Amino acid sequence: MLLKQIALKSLGSMLLGCLVANPVLAQLSPEEINSIARQTTVLIAPGLTPELIDELEENRQNPLARAKDPDGVWNPGSGVIIAKEGKSYYVLTVTHNFKQRHLDENMSYGIRTSDGQVHEVTEVNDDRGCPLNGGVGQDQQLLRFGCYSKYLPNRVNGFDLAIVRFESDKKYAVAPLGSPDDIKMMDTVFISGWPDPEKEQDAVTGKCRGRVARRQRRLAWGPVTGKINPAQGQNGYGIFYVDQTRPGMSGGPVFDSNGFVVGVHGRGSADKGQLVRQYCSLPKDLNNTTFESEDLAAQAGGSDPTILHTRFSSAQNLNNFSNVTNQAGMKLSFNRLPPSADFIQAALIELKPDRSNTGTFDLVARDDVMGTFEDTQDAVEDIYDLFQFKLENQLRDEPSAGCGSILLGDERERCKK
């Protein structure tokens, strides 16, 4: 009996130790996820040179130009801060946010952080071309694991992943990284990013919206409908879901319900017909495609890559990112700790349903498993002004890189001469 009591006591201690070592994490609300997303999601875009502004205006008013290059001349995207080493911050994103043409021209890029500041990144060109030649350079500002060019058959070659680095003395939050292996079918994931309203048609006129200067970050959530090995997917995509993302959110973080980043969003539902919406950059036959509601139930949990890529939005599996960085010999310190209460409270706001149909908050049907939130408190009033990299927007004291790389407000006319 004594031996039995000792054995039971020891077993109890072992079980208690396991519970302490592997605590069950509480699921976070959309408000709490949004707080984490707001602090760690960034907006990424090339700097607006005078030449690029002129080209942009020409492209915007020219339907033939849009048809030739549906991604447009200037393509702002999204990303998430995933590491910090000294004064260097590392942003995880997708490689298709970096057009090969812009890299060849060695254009400066800007990274807009949660405090509204834009951090200029110069010397982005890694001289690897597209398709990529050579390995990942450890000292590069931009580390690509794939490349993007409109001259490629599928536009992207390799894994649609990239890391871009910026420098700052300021303290910015680093997103916690989790494991996609813990995600199950029909679990909810949350995607954060910066939609580009110019890619959408006006609901009233049916025409492309043209120039829209104001942007605001969106949080979208929906159920996981499939998972495959990244090697089976297109350009490394392996997590699939139904959502209400928009063009411009590519590169944004995909969070699980515990607030961990488990993926990188890169392919939205714009051309999947899940939620019908008109997009300027899509062929008419895709714009008019619709699927019946039972398709979600029929395809959820499926493993056919062709069906999954056709039906649903998708993200790069974070495990794939870990694999490619390990193979490249990269040594970064990642945040693997659950988000603390202080972290969550730092940018917490209440998500109130807006029944006035303004799009501030839109909870969609299907058992309330899918919804969106437009964060009006995380907005850019004039994205074109912001990405001209005016001196007052810059954090560093280095001199300008010159007329060939960025536009500096009042210097525009001088640079044109």
C-alpha positions in Angstrom: 0.0 0.0 0.0 2.9 2.4 0.8 4.5 1.6 -2.5 1.2 2.2 -4.3 0.8 5.6 -2.5 4.4 6.6 -3.4 3.8 5.6 -7.0 0.5 7.5 -7.2 2.2 10.6 -5.6 5.1 10.4 -8.1 2.7 10.1 -11.0 0.7 13.0 -9.8 3.8 15.1 -9.5 4.8 14.1 -13.1 1.4 15.1 -14.4 1.5 18.4 -12.6 4.9 19.1 -14.0 3.7 18.4 -17.5 0.7 20.7 -17.0 3.0 23.5 -15.8 5.5 23.0 -18.6 2.8 23.0 -21.3 0.0 25.3 -20.2 -3.2 25.5 -22.1 -3.3 29.0 -23.7 -6.5 31.0 -23.6 -8.0 31.9 -27.0 -7.9 35.6 -27.6 -10.8 37.8 -28.9 -10.7 39.7 -32.2 -10.0 42.9 -30.2 -7.0 41.3 -28.5 -5.6 39.9 -31.8 -6.1 43.3 -33.4 -4.0 44.9 -30.7 -1.1 42.5 -31.4 -1.6 43.0 -35.2 -1.7 46.8 -34.9 1.7 46.9 -33.1 3.5 44.5 -35.4 1.9 44.9 -38.9 3.8 47.2 -41.3 3.0 48.8 -44.6 5.7 48.4 -47.3 6.0 50.3 -50.6 8.7 51.6 -53.0 9.6 55.3 -52.6 7.7 57.6 -55.0 10.2 59.2 -57.4 9.0 61.9 -59.8 9.3 59.4 -62.6 7.3 56.7 -60.8 4.5 59.2 -59.9 4.2 60.2 -63.6 4.2 56.5 -64.6 1.6 55.8 -62.0 -0.8 58.5 -63.2 -0.4 57.2 -66.7 -1.1 53.7 -65.7 -4.1 54.6 -63.5 -6.0 56.3 -66.4 -5.1 53.7 -69.0 -7.2 50.5 -69.1 -4.8 49.0 -71.6 -1.9 49.5 -69.2 -3.8 47.9 -66.4 -4.5 44.9 -68.6 -0.9 44.6 -69.5 0.3 44.8 -65.9 -2.6 44.0 -63.6 -0.5 44.4 -60.5 0.0 48.1 -61.4 3.1 50.3 -61.4 3.2 50.9 -57.7 2.1 48.1 -55.4 2.1 48.8 -51.7 2.1 45.6 -49.5 2.2 44.5 -45.9 4.6 42.7 -43.5 5.1 41.9 -39.9 8.1 42.5 -37.5 9.5 39.1 -36.5 12.9 39.9 -35.0 15.2 42.5 -33.6 19.0 42.5 -33.4 20.5 45.6 -31.9 19.0 48.5 -33.9 18.0 46.3 -36.8 14.4 45.2 -37.2 13.5 42.3 -39.5 10.2 42.2 -41.3 8.7 39.0 -42.8 6.7 39.5 -46.0 6.2 38.0 -49.4 8.7 38.4 -52.3 6.0 39.6 -54.7 5.9 42.9 -52.8 9.3 43.5 -54.5 9.1 43.8 -58.2 12.3 42.8 -60.1 12.0 46.0 -62.1 12.1 48.2 -59.0 15.1 46.2 -57.6 17.0 46.6 -60.9 16.5 50.3 -60.6 17.7 50.1 -56.9 14.7 52.0 -55.7 14.4 52.9 -52.0 11.6 51.3 -50.1 9.7 52.6 -47.1 8.4 50.6 -44.1 5.6 52.3 -42.2 5.5 51.2 -38.5 2.7 51.4 -35.9 3.7 54.9 -34.8 3.1 56.3 -38.3 6.8 56.7 -39.1 8.3 55.6 -42.4 11.7 54.0 -42.3 13.6 54.3 -45.6 15.5 51.2 -46.8 18.2 51.9 -49.4 20.4 49.6 -51.5 17.6 47.0 -51.7 18.9 45.3 -54.9 20.6 42.0 -54.1 21.9 41.6 -57.6 20.4 38.1 -57.9 18.0 38.8 -60.7 14.9 36.7 -61.4 15.0 33.7 -61.5 17.3 34.0 -58.5 21.1 33.4 -59.0 23.3 32.6 -56.0 22.5 32.2 -52.3 21.0 34.5 -49.7 23.4 37.3 -48.7 23.4 37.7 -44.9 24.3 41.4 -45.1 21.6 42.3 -47.6 18.8 44.7 -46.7 16.4 42.4 -48.6 16.6 38.6 -48.3 14.6 36.9 -50.9 13.7 33.2 -51.1 11.9 33.7 -54.4 11.4 36.5 -56.9 8.7 38.4 -58.8 8.6 39.5 -62.4 5.7 40.0 -64.7 7.8 38.2 -67.4 7.6 34.9 -65.6 4.9 32.4 -66.5 3.5 32.5 -63.0 5.0 35.8 -62.0 6.7 34.3 -58.9 9.6 31.9 -59.0 10.7 30.0 -55.9 9.2 30.5 -52.4 7.0 33.6 -52.1 8.9 34.7 -49.0 11.2 37.6 -48.1 12.8 39.4 -45.2 13.5 43.2 -45.3 15.5 45.0 -42.7 15.2 48.5 -41.3 17.2 50.4 -38.7 15.7 52.4 -35.8 16.6 53.6 -32.3 12.9 53.3 -31.4 11.4 50.3 -29.6 8.9 48.4 -31.7 6.9 45.3 -30.7 8.1 42.0 -32.2 5.3 39.5 -33.1 5.3 36.1 -31.3 5.9 33.2 -33.7 4.0 30.0 -33.2 3.6 26.6 -34.9 1.2 25.9 -37.8 1.2 22.3 -36.7 -1.2 23.2 -33.9 -3.8 24.5 -36.4 -6.7 22.2 -37.0 -9.4 22.3 -39.8 -12.0 25.0 -39.2 -9.9 26.7 -36.6 -10.1 30.5 -36.9 -7.1 32.4 -38.2 -6.7 36.2 -38.3 -5.0 38.1 -41.2 -3.8 41.7 -40.8 -2.7 44.0 -43.6 -3.2 47.2 -45.6 -5.8 46.9 -48.4 -5.3 49.0 -51.6 -8.8 50.4 -52.4 -7.7 51.4 -55.9 -7.8 47.8 -56.9 -11.5 47.7 -56.3 -14.4 49.0 -58.4 -16.7 51.6 -57.0 -19.9 49.9 -55.7 -22.1 52.7 -57.1 -20.5 53.6 -60.5 -18.9 50.2 -61.2 -15.8 52.0 -62.3 -12.2 51.7 -60.9 -11.8 54.1 -58.1 -8.8 55.9 -59.4 -6.6 57.7 -56.9 -7.4 56.9 -53.3 -4.9 58.5 -50.9 -6.4 57.3 -47.6 -5.6 53.8 -46.4 -6.4 51.9 -43.2 -5.4 48.6 -41.8 -7.8 45.7 -41.9 -8.1 42.6 -39.7 -9.9 39.7 -41.4 -10.7 36.4 -39.9 -12.1 33.1 -41.1 -11.9 29.3 -40.9 -8.9 27.1 -42.0 -10.1 24.9 -44.9 -7.0 23.0 -45.8 -3.3 22.3 -45.0 -0.7 20.8 -47.3 3.0 20.3 -47.3 4.5 23.6 -48.8 6.4 21.5 -51.3 3.1 20.4 -52.8 1.7 23.9 -53.1 2.4 26.7 -55.5 5.5 28.8 -54.5 5.3 27.3 -50.9 1.7 28.1 -50.0 0.4 25.6 -47.6 -2.4 27.0 -45.3 -5.8 27.7 -46.8 -8.8 29.6 -45.4 -11.9 31.6 -46.2 -11.6 35.3 -45.5 -12.2 38.9 -46.6 -8.7 40.0 -47.4 -8.1 42.5 -50.1 -5.2 43.3 -52.6 -2.5 45.0 -50.7 -2.7 42.7 -47.6 -0.1 40.4 -49.2 2.8 39.8 -46.8 0.6 40.5 -43.7 0.7 38.2 -40.7 -1.7 35.3 -40.2 -2.3 34.8 -36.5 -3.8 31.8 -34.7 -6.4 32.3 -31.9 -3.6 32.5 -29.3 -2.0 35.5 -31.0 1.0 33.7 -32.5 2.0 34.3 -36.2 1.6 31.0 -38.0 1.8 32.1 -41.6 2.3 34.9 -44.1 -0.8 35.9 -46.2 -0.1 36.1 -49.9 -3.1 34.9 -52.0 -6.5 36.4 -51.3 -10.1 35.4 -52.2 -10.4 38.2 -54.8 -10.3 35.7 -57.6 -11.9 32.8 -55.8 -15.5 33.9 -55.9 -16.0 33.1 -52.2 -17.2 36.7 -51.6 -18.2 38.4 -54.8 -16.4 41.7 -55.2 -15.3 43.5 -58.3 -11.6 44.1 -58.8 -10.0 46.3 -61.4 -7.1 43.9 -61.9 -9.0 40.7 -62.6 -10.4 39.3 -65.9 -14.2 39.6 -66.2 -14.7 35.8 -66.2 -13.1 35.6 -62.7 -15.0 38.6 -61.4 -18.3 36.9 -62.3 -17.3 33.5 -60.8 -19.4 32.4 -57.8 -19.5 29.3 -55.7 -22.4 27.8 -53.7 -22.2 28.0 -49.9 -21.9 24.2 -49.7 -18.5 24.4 -51.4 -17.0 25.5 -48.1 -18.2 22.3 -46.3 -17.4 20.1 -49.3 -13.8 21.3 -49.6 -12.9 22.0 -46.0 -10.2 19.5 -44.9 -9.4 18.6 -48.4 -5.8 17.9 -49.5 -6.0 18.4 -53.3 -3.6 21.4 -53.9 -5.4 22.3 -57.2 -8.8 22.5 -55.5 -7.4 24.4 -52.5 -5.6 27.0 -54.6 -8.7 27.4 -56.7 -11.2 27.8 -53.9 -9.5 29.5 -51.0 -7.1 32.2 -49.9 -3.7 31.0 -48.7 -0.6 31.7 -46.7 3.0 30.7 -46.5 3.4 28.1 -43.7 5.7 29.6 -41.0 7.5 26.2 -40.7 8.5 26.7 -44.4 10.0 30.0 -43.4 11.9 28.4 -40.6 13.3 25.7 -42.9 14.5 28.1 -45.6 16.1 30.5 -43.0 17.9 27.5 -41.4 19.2 26.3 -44.8 20.4 29.8 -45.5 22.3 29.8 -42.1 20.4 32.8 -40.8 20.7 33.4 -37.0 17.9 35.5 -35.7 16.3 35.6 -32.2 12.6 35.1 -32.5 9.9 35.8 -29.9 8.3 32.5 -29.0 6.6 33.6 -25.8 2.8 34.0 -25.6 1.7 37.7 -25.8 1.6 39.2 -22.3 -1.3 41.1 -20.8 0.7 44.3 -21.1 1.4 43.6 -24.8 -2.3 43.1 -25.5 -3.4 46.1 -23.5 -0.9 48.4 -25.2 -3.1 49.0 -28.3 -6.5 47.5 -27.3 -9.6 49.1 -28.7 -13.2 47.9 -28.7 -14.5 46.4 -32.0 -18.1 47.8 -32.3 -20.4 46.4 -35.0 -21.3 49.3 -37.4 -24.8 48.8 -38.7 -24.7 51.9 -40.8 -23.0 49.9 -43.6 -19.9 52.1 -43.6 -17.6 49.0 -43.5 -16.0 49.9 -40.2 -17.0 46.5 -38.8 -18.6 43.7 -40.8 -19.5 40.4 -39.2 -20.4 38.0 -41.9 -22.8 35.1 -41.7 -21.8 31.4 -41.7 -22.2 31.0 -37.9 -20.2 34.2 -37.1 -16.9 32.4 -37.9 -15.8 35.0 -40.4 -15.6 38.8 -40.1 -13.5 41.9 -40.8 -12.5 45.1 -38.9 -11.3 48.3 -40.5 -9.1 49.9 -37.9 -9.9 53.6 -38.4 -7.4 54.4 -35.6 -4.6 52.8 -37.6 -4.8 54.8 -40.8 -2.7 56.7 -43.3 -4.3 59.9 -44.5 -2.3 60.3 -47.7 -0.2 57.3 -48.7 1.3 59.2 -51.7 2.5 62.0 -49.5 3.9 59.6 -46.9 5.9 57.5 -49.3 7.7 60.5 -50.9 9.9 60.2 -47.8 9.9 63.8 -46.9 12.6 64.9 -44.5 10.2 65.4 -41.6 9.0 61.8 -41.9 12.5 60.3 -41.6 13.9 59.0 -38.4 17.6 59.1 -39.3 20.0 61.9 -39.9 21.8 60.5 -42.9 21.9 62.7 -46.0 19.5 62.2 -48.9 20.4 59.4 -51.4 19.8 62.0 -54.1 17.3 62.7 -56.9 17.8 59.3 -58.5 16.3 57.4 -55.5 13.7 59.4 -53.6 11.5 62.4 -53.9 12.0 65.0 -51.2 8.9 67.3 -51.3 10.1 70.7 -52.3 13.1 69.3 -54.1 10.9 67.6 -56.7 11.1 70.5 -59.2 14.8 70.8 -58.6 15.3 67.1 -59.3 13.3 67.4 -62.5 15.7 70.1 -63.9 
